[in-house]
Amino acid sequence: MKNRNLSMIKTFIFVMIAVCFFANGVLHVSAASEVTGVTQTRSDEESVTVSWKSLKNAYGYDVFISTGNGKYKRLTKRTDCDVVGSKNTKKKISNLTSGSTYYVVIKAVYKKKDGSYKIGPAGKRLEVVTSPSKTAKSTIKQIKATPHYIKFKWDKVRGANRYIIYVNEKKKAIVKKNVASIKVGTGSVNNVRIIPVKQSQSGYMAKGGNIEAYDFFSSPKRPKRVAIFRYNNFSWYPTINNNVTVGWTKASGDKYDPSGYQMEVYSLTNKKIKTYYATKTRKVINIPSVENVGFKVRVRAYVKINGKKYYGKWTDMQTVIPQAKISMKRTGRNSVEINWESVKNATKYHVYACNDIKAEKPEWYEVATVGAGTNSYEYNNCIEGKYTAMYVIPEVQVGRNTYKASYTWHLYMNIE
């Protein structure tokens, strides 16, 4: 009897559960859940595509869109075989405006036994974005250069809130404003490509069209071999005039020819004398104040952008000491005498001679070193029938620094 009563109780409970379960006409409707995993997967100027995770027992899904005014428009119909009535979990939404923001909500749809529908609760809304116009007009303009950076700006693109920057086809940065400073190599020529983007709160980027520009220059590298005679970058003939040719060599790493060069001349005591400009790698200057004294010089290159000069780094300071201004006369069958003017701050003079300057490979010898108070020297080893040549190199002391002139010229005499 007890077992029979227990069986009747179980049967009653089962019937009541069934009645409740079918009250809405379909199984599991009371367990309707929010749609999750809603994501934007594609964009264009006038459309977006969203996807979401499938829900068990859902008959289909309703898609709603809003411009952010709180009013949502349902985009799906009960006969929409692409959404409701299928297991499709993505939807392309068209007829939108480029560079704009919208909000999408997805609800699950359940079909009752009587053929009517039950709509599940709304999931979290998703912000979606359309691409900025791919035909938008915009130009890029370089506005600054340094040895390591190029700075440029461009016209804003309607609807874009980010810009992806490529330099030489390498992705360099994502910026919010229409200006950027990008690190590049010194002395480089760079191509720039910018993609305007509408970025959503979720981080999805709807990309517009490319904006491109070419030949953006960083500042040049340091020139080389400033005022070095053996590279044909220096000449100074005190016996003729005080014109000095200072030359230098373009940096080998520069990918373009600099627009020009700036040269600064200083005294040996580091007092600035004058600034010069040159468009080539040689400059003839006249500095009367440094005759028989010497000077220091440094050079830097520049590139001109929109009429403004952007400089590279200075070379090291090069010290230039003039050779002593000599005169030469015959004093005997095998001897000549040279005389020279004193060079300021000289502590000694090195005297050099060559017995056959017309030879295919002339040989020079240091024949004497004399003190600062000496201004002449007689050379007695001349060879008859040959051309004897001579020059004098002063060595000067300025503060704690000692400098020596470089050989650039000589005088010679036929020993007949």
FINUMI-195930 format. One record per atom (N, C-alpha, C): residue in one letter; x, y, z. Coordinates in steps of 0.1 Angstrom, whole numbers, plus 5000, padded with zeros to 4 digits. Example, Ala and Ser with C-alpha at 12.3 -4.5 7.8 and 13.67 -1.06 7.14 Angstrom:
2
A513249435078A512349555078A513249675078S512849785071S513749895071S512950005079
This chain:
416
M500849885000M500050005000M500950135000K501950125008K502850235009K503550264996N503950154989N504650164976N503750224965R502450184966R501450234957R501250384958N501150434971N501050574973N502150654968L503350594970L504650664965L504650674950S504150574943S504150574929S503150674924M501950694931M500950794927M501550934928I502250954939I502851084942I503851124930K504751034926K505651054916K504951084903T503851014900T503151034887T502551174887F502051224899F501451354900F502451464897I503651444903I504751544902I505151554887F505251444880F505651434866F504651514857V503351494860V502351554853V502351704854M502551754867M502651894870M503851964863I504951894863I506151944856I505851964841A505251854835A504951854821A504051974817V502951994826V502052104823V502752234823C503652254833C504452384834C505352394822F505952284818F506952294808F506352324794F505052274792F504452304779F503452414779A503452494790A502552604792A502752704780N503952724776N504252814765N504352754752G504052624751G503952564738G505252504733V506452524739V507652464734V508552434746L509352334744L510252284755L511452374756H511852404768H513052484771H512952634769V511752684765V511552824763V511852904776S511452844787S511652914800S513152934803A513952854796A515452864798A516152954788A515453054782A515953144772A517153214778S518253234770S519453294775S519853414767E520753494772E521253614765E522253554754V522253624743V523253594732V524553654736T525653574735T526953624739T527953614727G529153664729G530153664718G529853744706V529053854708V528753934696V529954014692T530354004680T531554064675T531454114661Q532054234658Q532154284644Q533254214637T532954154625T533954084617T534354154604R533454234599R533754304586R533254444586S533754524577S533154664576S533454704561D532554794557D532754874545D532255014547E532155094537E531655224539E530155224542E529455134537E527955134540E527455004546S528354924552S527854804558S528854754569V528254674577V529054604587V528554454588T529354364593T528954224595T529254194609V528254134616V528454094630V528253944631S528853884641S528653734644S528453724659W527953604663W527753574677W527853424679K527853384692K527853244695K526453184694S526453064690S525152984688S524552954702L523252964704L522652914716L521852784714K522052694723K521352564722K519852594723N519052524714N517652524714N517052654708A517952754704A517352874698A516952834683Y515752884680Y515252864666Y515952954656G516253074661G516953174652G517253294661Y517553414654Y517953534662Y517353654655D517053754664D516653884659D517853984661V518054064651V519154164651V518554304651F518954384660F518454524662F519654624661I519354734655I520454834653I519954974658S520855054663S520555194668S521655284664T521355414662T522355514660T522855574673G522355524684G522755574697G521755664703N520555684697N519555764703N518555694712G518855564715G518055484723G516955404716K516755434704K515755364696K516355264687Y515855134688Y516455024680Y515454984670K516054954658K515254904647K515554754645R514454674644R514754534641R514954514626L516054444623L516454424609L515954284604T515554194613T515154064609T513654044608K513153954600K511753924599K511553784603R510353744607R510053614610R510253514599T510253564587T510453484575T511853494569D512653564577D514053584573D514853454574C514953384563C515653244564C517153254567D517653374566D519153394569D519353404583V518353434591V518553454605V517553364613V516353414614V515353334621V514953214613G514953104620G514552974613G515752904608S516952944612S518152874608S519252884619K520352814617K521352814627K522452924623N522153014614N523153114610N523353204622T524653234624T525053324636T525853444631K525553494619K526153614615K525153694606K525353824605K524453914598K525154034592K524954054579K525454174572K524454274573I524854394578I523854504579I524254614569S523354644560S523754744549S522954874550N523154954540N522555094539N522955184551L524155174555L524655264566L525455374560T525955464568T526755584564T528255564568S529155604558S530555584560S531055654573G532055604579G532655664591G531755694602S530855604604S529855624615S529755514625T529155544636T529055454648T527555404649Y527355274651Y526055224654Y526155124666Y524955084671Y524954984682Y524054874678V524454754680V523754634676V523454544689V522254494689V521754404699V521254274693I521554164698I521054034693I520253964703K519053914699K518153834708K517953704702A517953604710A517553464705A516053454704V515653374693V514253354690V513953204692Y512853174700Y512453034702Y511053014696K510852904690K509552874684K508752784693K507552824696K506652754704K505952634696K505352554703K504652434697K503552484688D502852594692D501752634684D502152724672G503552734670G504052814658G504352954661S503953004673S504353144677S505753144682Y506253264684Y507653284688Y507753344702K508853304708K509253374721K510553434719I510753564723I512053634721I512753624734G514053594734G514953584745G515353724750P516053734761P516453864766P517553924757A517754054758A518754124750A520154104756G521154074748G522454064753G523154194753K524354204757K525054334757K525154394743R524954524743R524954584730R526454594725L526654594712L527954604706L528054734697E529054814700E529354924691E529954874678V529454914667V530054874654V530355004646V531254994637V531655114629V531855084615T531455184606T531755164592T533055234588S533555194577S534855244572S534655394568P535755474571P535755614565P535755604550S535355704543S535255704529S536555674522K536655574513K537855534507K538255624496T537355724492T537755814482T537955954487A538055964501A538256094507A539556154502K539556284500K540756364495K541556404507S542856364507S543756404518S545156404513T545956504517T547356504513T548256504525I549456454524I550456454534I551556554531K551956624542K553056724540K554056714551Q555356704547Q556356694557Q556556834563I556656844576I556856974583I558056984591K558856874593K560056884600K560956764598A562256784600A563256674598A564256694609T564756584615T565856574624T566756464619P567956444625P568756324620P568056194622H567056184631H566456054635H564956044633Y564356164629Y562856164628Y562456244616I561256204611I560556284602I559156324608K558756444606K557456484611K556556534600F555356484599F554456524588F552956534594K552156604586K550756614589K549956584576W548656574578W547756544567W546356594570D545556604560D544156644562D543356544569K542556584578K541656494585K540656424576V540356304578V539356234570V538156214579R536956264573R535756254580R535456114585G535056104598G534655974603G535855894609A537055934606A538255864612A538555914626N538855824635N539355854648N540655804651R541255734642R542655674643R543255684629Y544555674629Y545355674616Y546455574618I546555474609I547655374609I548655424599I549955434604I551055494597I552055384593Y552355384580Y553355294574Y554455384569V555655354572V556855414566V557655314559N557855334546N558555234538N557955094539E556655094539E555754974540E555954894553K556454964564K556554904577K555554974586K554754904593K553854964602K554555034614K554355164616K555155234626K554355284638A553055324636A552355384647A550855384643I550055404654I548655434653I548455554661V547955664655V547755794662V546355844661K545955924670K544655984670K544556114662K545656194662K545656324656K546156304642N546056414634N546456414620N547856464619V548756424628V550156464627V550956354634A552156334629A552956224635A554456254634S555256204643S556756214642S557256074643I557956024633I558255884632I559855874631K560355774638K561755754638K562255684626V563255734619V563855684607V565355684608G565955634597G567455644597G567955784593T569155814597T569755944594T570055944579G569856054572G570156074558G569255984549S568055954553S567255854546S566155934538V565655864528V564555904520V563355804522N562255854526N561155774531N559855794524N559155684522N557755684516N556755664528V555655734528V554655734539V553355694533R552655604540R551355564537R550455564550I549355624549I548455644560I547055584557I546555504566I545155444565I544255504576P543255594572P542355644582P541455524587V541155534599V540455424606V539355474615K538255404615K537155424625K537255314635Q537755334647Q537955234657Q536755234667S536255114670S535155094679S535655074693Q534755084703Q535155064717Q535754924719S535354824711S535954694713S537254674706G537754774699G539054774693G538954734678Y537754704673Y537654674658Y538054804650M538754784640M539154894631M538554884617A537754974614A537154984600A538055074592K538755024582K539755094575K539255164563G539755284561G539455364548G540455334538G540555424528G541555414517G542955464521N543955434513N545355474515N545555624511I546355694519I546855824516I548355804515E548955844504E550355814502E551155944498A552455944502A553356044498A554755994498Y555656054490Y556956004487Y558056114490D559256064492D560456144494D560356244506F560156184518F560256254530F561656234536F562456344538F563856334541F564056344556S564956264562S565556304575S566756384573S567256454583S568456534582S569656454578P570556514570P571756434566P572656394577K573556294573K574556254583K575756354583R576656334592R577856424593R578656404580P579156524574P580156514564P581456454569K582356414560K583656354565K584756434559R585956404564R587256454559R587256604556V586856674566V586856824565V588256874565A588656964555A589957024554A591056924555I590956814548I592056714548I592656724534F593956754533F594656774520F594756654512R594956534518R595156414510R593856374503Y592756424507Y591456394500Y591056514491N592056604489N591756714480N590656814486N590656814499N589656894506N590257014513F591457054509F592057174516F593157234507S593157364506S594357424499S594457574505W595757614507W595957744512W597457784508Y597557884499Y598857924494Y599158064499P599758074510P599958214516P600858294507T601658234499T602558314490T601758394479I600558344476I599758404466I598758504472N597858444481N596858534488N596358454500N595358504507N594858444519N593558364516N593358334504N592158254501N592358104505V591458054512V591557914517V590357834511T590657724505T589657634500T589457524510V588257524517V587957414526V586957324520G587257204519G586357104513G586056994523W585156904520W584656794528W584056684519T583856574524T583256464517T581856434522K580956424513K579556384516K579556254524A578656244534A578556114542A578156004533S578855894533S578555774525S577155714527G576655734539G575355674542G574155754538D574355874533D573255954529D572655904516K571355884516K570555834505K570255944495Y570556064497Y570256174488Y571356284490D571456374480D572456484481D571856594489P572456634500P571956744508P571656864500S570756944505S570457074499S571657174500G572457164510G573557244512G574257224525Y575257304528Y576157284540Y576257424547Q576457414560Q576857524568Q578257504574M579057604573M580457594578M580657704588E581257674600E581557774610E583057774611V583657894612V585057914614V585357984627Y586257924635Y586657974648Y588158004649S588458094658S589858114661S590457994668L591757984670L592357874677L591957884692T591557994696T591058004710T589557994711N588957934701N587557894701N586558014700K587058134695K586158244693K585558234679K584258244678K583658234664K583958354656I584458324643I584758424634I583758454624K583258354617K582258374607K581558244603T580358254598T579558144593T579458154578Y579658044571Y579558034556Y578457934552Y577957944540Y577057844535Y577557804521A577357684518A577757624505A576757524500T576657524486T575757424480T576557294476K577857314475K578657194471K579657164483T580457064480T581357014491T582657084491R582757204486R583957294487R583557434488K584357514495K584057654497K585357734498V585457834489V586657924490V586258044499I587158064509I586858164519I588158254520N587958374525N589158464527N588958514542I589958484550I589958524564I591258594567P591258724565P592558794568P592958784582S592058774591S592358774605S593158654610V593158544601V593858424605V595058394597E595458494589E596758474582E597958464591N598658354588N599858324597N599458294611V598158254613V597658224627V597058084626G596058064617G595357934617G593957954622F593157844621F591757854625F591257714628K589957714633K589257584634K587957594626V587557474621V586357474612V585557354615R584257364613R583357244614R582257264604V581657154599V580657164589V579457074592R578357114588R577157024589R576357044576A575656934572A574756944560A573356974565Y572557014555Y571157034558Y570256994546V569056974548V568056944538V566957054539K566557104528K565557214528K564157164525I563257184535I561857144533I560957254535N560157284525N559157394525N559957524527G561157544522G561857664523G562657674536K562557584545K563257584558K564357484558K565557524564K566657434565K566557344578Y566857214576Y566857124587Y568257054587Y568957074598Y570457044599Y570656904604G571756844599G572356724605G573256764617K574056674622K574956704633K576256754627W576956834636W578256894632W579356794631T580256814623T581456734623T582356774635D583256694639D584256734649D584956864644M585456944653M586257064649M587557024643Q587857074631Q589157044625Q590057174626T591257154631T592157264633T593057274621V593157394616V593957424603V595057524607I596357484605I597457564608I598157594594P598457724591P599057744578P600457704577Q600957664566Q602357644564Q603057784564A604257784568A605057904569A605157954554K605058094553K605158154540K606558174536I607158084528I608558094525I608958164512S610158204512S610758254499S612058174498M612558164485M613658074482M614658144473K616058124476K617058184468K618258094467R618958104456R620258024454R621358084462T622158004469T623258064477T624558004473G624557894466G625857834462G625557724451R626657654447R626557554437R625557444441N625457404453N624657294457N623757344469S623557474470S622757514482S621757624479V620657624487V619657724486V619257764500E618757884501E618257934514E616757964513I616057934524I614657964525I614458054537N613558154536N613258244547N611658234548W611158254560W609758254562W609358354573E608058394572E607458474582E607058394594S607158454606S606758384618S605258344618V604958224623V603558184625V603258204639K602158264642K601758294656K601658174665N602258184677N602258074686N603157954683A603957974672A604857864668A605857834679T606157704682T607157664691T608357614684K608157564671K609257504663K608757504649Y609757484640Y609457464626Y610157344620H609457264612H610057144606H610257174592V611557154587V611957194574V612057064565Y611457064554Y611456944545Y612056984531A612756884525A613356914512A613156794503C613156814490C613156714480C614156744469N615056654466N616156684456N615756674442D614556614439D614156594425D612656594424I612056714425I610556724426I609956684412K610756684402K610156644389K610156494387A610756424396A610756274395A609356214395E609256094390E607956024389E607356014403K608255974413K607855964426K608756044435P608456174437P609356254445P609456204459E610656214465E610856174479E611256294487W610456304498W610656414508W611356374520Y612256464526Y612956434538Y612856554548E612656524560E612756624570E614256654573V614656774569V616156794570V616556874582A615556934589A615857014601A614657044609T614857064622T613857124631T614457234638V613857354637V614457474643V613457534653G613957624662G613157684672G612357794667A611457844676A610557954672A611158084668G612358104673G613058234669G613758224656T613758114649T614458104637T613558114625N613958194615N613058224603N613758194590S614958124591S615558094578S616357954580Y616657894568Y617457774568Y618157764555E619457714555E620157694543E620357544541Y619957504529Y620057364525Y621157344515N622057244519N623357234511N623457104503N622357034502N622456904495N621756904481C621657014475C621057014462C621856944451I621156894441I621756814430I621656894417E622856914411E622856994399E622056924388G621357004380G620556944370G619156894374K618856914387K617556864393K616856984399Y615556964402Y614757074408Y614657044423T615257134431T615157124446T613857194451A613057124459A611857174465A611857184480M611257274486M611257284501M609957344506Y609657304518Y608457364526Y608757354541V608057434548V608257444563V606857424570I606857334580I605657304587I605857364602P605057454605P605157504619P604357414629E604857414641E604157354652E603857454662V602557464666V602057574675V601457524687Q601557614698Q600957574711Q599957674714V598657634717V597557714721V596957654733G597257724745G596757664757G597557534760R596857434762R597557304764R597557214752N597057274741N596957194728N598157234719T598657124713T599657144703T599157104689Y599357194679Y598857164666Y599957174656K599857104645K600857104634K600157124621A600757204612A600257234599A600357104591S599457094581S599456994571S600157044558Y600856954552Y601556994539Y600557014528T600557124522T599657154511T600357214499W601557274501W602257334489W603757344492H604557374482H605957394483H606557494472L607757534474L608457614464L609557524458Y609957544446Y611057474440Y611957564432M613157514429M614157594421M615057494413N615257534401N616157454392N617557474395I618257374399I619757384403I620557354390E620757464382E621457454369E622957454371
